[in-house]
């Protein structure tokens, strides 16, 4: 009965969280991405997202993922993680409502909305209601199964020891949260034990504190093999909760007295007393540590050494105020952002080339991070230019507008071809395909020519340099000739048995992608020539 109750509780919390997320739409990632520019906003967003997801672990995993992808800075992530710790207390307060007697009717209403309506929004609301009822039904099963523990002598003795030695309770809490992979479930269990009289407040509160430490294991697991910044974000989560636990344990007797005072003042039921303790502890922990976010960041930066690739995924120059006041200046701003995007395409190709040479994952990761940044800037710049086009433009501005749209498309396609090269190297490594020394030498030669062509195209765009633009056209002819020549030479090598068929496919696909990068470089150069 206990295991079944835990299973229903875990399922219901997740099911309710999924329903809340669907009802809120797909904007949770955008919420984290857009509204975490300062620590206070990050804190508020962390609270809101955790309430919607009904899981601090889910918020932390999402945050670590955004840090790993480069969409969020470490300093921003710390505030979001702090907010998640406050947001997760809502589950404990929901449990404190003690609606076990109404759990089955609530589930029935949810099921009715899920199965008897074809409207997606109604189904999502039904999912939330069903999960809400299931949460209390699971608690009821857990509570019934735990009742005998209150009179089982070995368990009573153990809880007395936990009351006498609070650190033991903290350890039990850590183990519970890690075992259940949910601090909400672990805290729900503590609430049921306390409600059944199987455990006293003096023993329950240390377990509650340990639960908060144990929940950090999810972020640690997610950060394994991730970027330096993501590992630092996960470690910050651990440090924040461990420091909070140390601080509260120093004044533990006062904490117990304060919760007893609140229980008496507001006539709180046992479950609500634990919920109040959870809320007070996490809120106080945030209030104490929030002013020291910069210090936490500094400490984890020292503890997790390594070079962090700093990318501006968000546009730096696209000020919407110029769209209405001066479309000409807006186009100038857009051009600066296009150049920003163009510089990323050069870095991306450079790291893709290095990955082909070294086979080291860090080079692939850097190349793909630049590609993500390119895709994000492509979307932002295109949306900005579409808004500019709604204004009355002069013939000259209209031409510049078309040029910028075309260039953005070409740069985005260059990023795609670079990503293809990384994937081809991944395929080569996974299938243990070996390229001959001659093939590698040929690739390096074409890499060098393609990179210099792209560089010239970007220079011509930045400085409106006609000489550079014409240089690109000459280089492109060389790239085309080289691509045809290398393709023929490789076919000869394959016929002679010097290269395998798999190696031939990889080689031909790489030079084909390089040739396409050359074509897009020409497109950029031609827009410069046409603009003049």
GUTIVO-846491 format. One record per residue (C-alpha): residue in one letter; x, y, z. Coordinates in steps of 0.05 Angstrom, whole numbers, plus 5000, padded with zeros to 4 digits. Example, Ala and Ser with C-alpha at 12.3 -4.5 7.8 and 13.67 -1.06 7.14 Angstrom:
GUTIVO-846491
A524649105156;S527349795143;
//
This chain:
GUTIVO-846491
X500050005000;X505750485017;X509450354951;X503050424912;X501451074948;X508351354932;X507551144859;X500751474853;X503352104888;X509452154842;X505252034780;X500052544802;X505153094816;X508252984747;X501552924712;X498953564745;X505553924727;X504953694655;X497753954652;X499854624681;X505554674631;X500854524572;X495855034597;X501255554604;X503555404533;X510655294508;X512955954536;X516655694597;X523355674562;X522056364533;X520056604602;X526756374630;X530456644569;X527257334565;X525657544636;X531957354675;X536057964657;X537058164730;X537457734793;X530657964822;X526957794757;X530657124755;X528256974825;X520957144807;X521256734743;X524256144781;X518356164830;X513156204774;X516155664730;X516855184789;X509655294810;X507555134738;X512054524733;X510754304805;X517954094809;X524254474829;X528353934796;X524854054729;X526254804734;X533454684753;X534454184696;X531354684647;X535855234675;X542154804671;X540154634599;X539555374581;X546255514613;X549254914576;X546455184510;X549055874525;X542256214529;X543156394602;X549156644641;X551356324706;X549456934748;X542356914719;X541656174733;X543356244807;X537456714818;X532756244780;X535055644822;X533856044886;X526756204861;X525655464846;X527055304919;X521455774940;X516755544885;X517354814904;X514254954973;X507455034940;X506754274935;X507654215010;X502254745021;X497554384973;X498653745014;X497154155077;X490154295051;X488553575071;X483253415019;X484152655022;X476752525033;X475152884967;X480852574926;X476652074887;X471052564867;X476453064845;X479752514803;X472852344773;X471853074752;X478753084720;X477552424683;X470852694658;X474253304628;X479752874597;X475352344564;X468752694548;X471353324514;X475353394450;X477754104466;X485154094481;X484754644533;X479254294571;X483353644569;X489354014599;X485054294655;X482353594667;X489453334672;X491053864725;X484753684765;X486052924759;X493253014781;X490953454839;X486052914863;X491052354852;X496152714895;X491452684955;X489351964939;X496651754939;X497652125006;X491651765035;X494651085017;X501451295045;X498251545109;X494250915121;X500350475110;X504850885156;X499950905215;X502550265248;X509650565251;X507351025308;X507050415355;X512950015326;X518350055379;X524650035334;X521950605290;X519951015352;X526950925381;X530051135314;X525751775311;X527751945383;X535051885362;X533652345302;X530652855350;X536752815394;X541652825336;X538753275281;X544553135233;X542152415230;X535352675207;X538753095153;X542352475127;X535752085126;X532552665087;X538152665035;X537451915025;X529851965019;X530052524966;X535552164926;X531751494930;X525051794908;X528252294860;X523252804885;X523753274944;X516153374940;X514952624951;X520052605007;X516853205042;X509952905030;X512352275066;X514852695125;X508153045128;X504552375131;X509152095184;X508152725227;X500652715216;X500251975238;X504352135301;X509951665278;X515052235282;X515652865324;X517053575299;X524053555328;X525652955283;X521453165223;X524753835210;X531853575200;X529153065149;X525753645114;X532454015110;X535853395083;X530553325029;X532554005002;X539853774995;X537953104964;X533853424908;X540353734880;X542553044854;X538153134792;X541853764770;X548553424783;X546652834739;X544353294683;X550853694686;X555353094677;X558853174610;X555853864601;X559454524592;X563554854646;X557955364657;X552654824666;X557054444717;X557955094755;X550355214755;X549154514784;X554554614837;X551355284856;X544854914869;X548554434916;X552354994951;X546055404961;X542254834995;X548154585036;X549755285062;X542455385079;X542354725117;X548654915156;X545655595175;X538955305198;X542254755238;X546355275276;X539855585302;X535754935299;X532554995369;X530055705351;X527355435285;X523354895320;X520555395370;X518555875314;X514655325277;X511155125342;X509455865352;X506455905282;X502555265292;X499555545356;X498056235328;X494756005264;X492055325288;X495754955233;X494454215222;X500653745224;X501553735148;X500954495144;X506154565200;X511254195157;X509254615096;X510155255137;X517055005160;X518854855087;X516555545064;X519955925121;X526455545113;X527055635037;X524756365038;X529556545094;X535256175058;X533956584995;X533457245033;X540157105067;X543956865006;X540757284951;X545257894963;X551357444956;X549857154887;X556257464859;X560257134915;X557056454900;X558756534826;X565956714844;X566656104889;X563955604838;X568255914784;X574355764827;X571855064845;X570154874773;X575955134731;X575655174656;X574555654599;X567355864590;X565256034519;X561556704525;X556556804469;X551357344460;X545456934437;X541057544442;X541658134394;X545758734418;X543659264368;X536259164351;X532859734387;X525359744370;X524860494384;X528360644317;X523160254276;X517960794286;X522461404293;X527661264239;X527360644195;X534060844164;X537560814232;X533860164246;X536859854183;X543760094205;X542559744272;X540359114235;X546659124193;X550959144257;X547158534282;X548158184216;X555658304222;X555258024293;X551857404265;X556857364209;X562757354258;X559556744291;X559256374224;X566756474217;X568056214288;X563355634276;X567055424212;X573755494247;X571655024304;X568454534254;X575054504217;X578854404282;X574053844301;X575453494235;X582853524252;X582753354326;X576352964336;X575753294405;X568653384431;X570054084459;X571154334387;X564654034364;X560954334424;X563655024409;X561854974335;X554754754352;X553955304404;X555755814351;X550655494305;X545255554359;X547056284367;X546656384291;X539756074289;X537256514346;X540057144315;X537056944248;X530156924279;X531057574317;X533957974259;X528757714210;X523057914257;X526158604266;X526958704191;X519658494179;X517459024228;X521859534192;X518659354125;X511859564152;X514360284152;X514960734092;X522060634063;X525861024012;X528360663949;X535360633979;X532860374047;X528459864012;X534459593974;X538559554039;X532759194072;X532658664016;X540258584019;X540158474095;X534657954090;X538457574037;X545057604075;X541757344139;X539056754100;X545856604070;X549356644138;X544256184169;X545355684112;X552855724123;X551555524196;X547454934172;X553054684126;X558054764183;X553454334227;X553253814172;X560853774173;X560753654249;X555553104240;X559852774186;X565752764234;X561252474287;X559251924238;X566551804221;X568351724295;X562251294312;X563550814254;X571150824261;X572051044188;X579151234170;X580851754117;X587451684081;X593052184093;X592152454022;X584652554034;X586052934099;X591253374064;X586253524008;X580853704059;X585454174097;X587254524033;X579854624016;X578254824087;X583455374084;X580855644018;X573555634041;X575155974106;X579056534072;X573356624021;X568256694077;X572857184113;X573457614050;X565857594041;X564757844113;X570158384104;X566758624039;X560058654076;X562759034136;X566759554097;X562759564031;X569359354000;X568559213925;X575658933918;X574258423972;X567658243941;X570858113873;X576257713908;X570757263935;X568257133864;X575256913843;X575956473904;X569256143890;X571655933821;X577755613854;X573255253905;X568754983849;X574854733810;X577854433872;X571354083891;X570953753821;X578353563823;X578153273893;X571752883877;X575152553817;X581552413855;X577752073910;X573851633862;X580651413835;X583051253905;X576850853919;X577650463854;X584850313873;X582650073942;X586350633979;X579750874011;X573450514033;X566450664008;X564550964076;X570651414074;X568851624004;X561751834024;X564452244083;X569852574040;X565152753983;X559753024031;X564853464067;X567553784003;X560353863979;X558554254042;X564854684035;X563054833963;X556055053986;X559255514039;X563255813981;X556755923942;X553456294001;X559856714009;X559056913936;X551757093948;X553957574003;X559357873960;X554457973902;X549658353947;X555458833962;X557058913888;X549758993871;X548659503927;X554359933900;
//
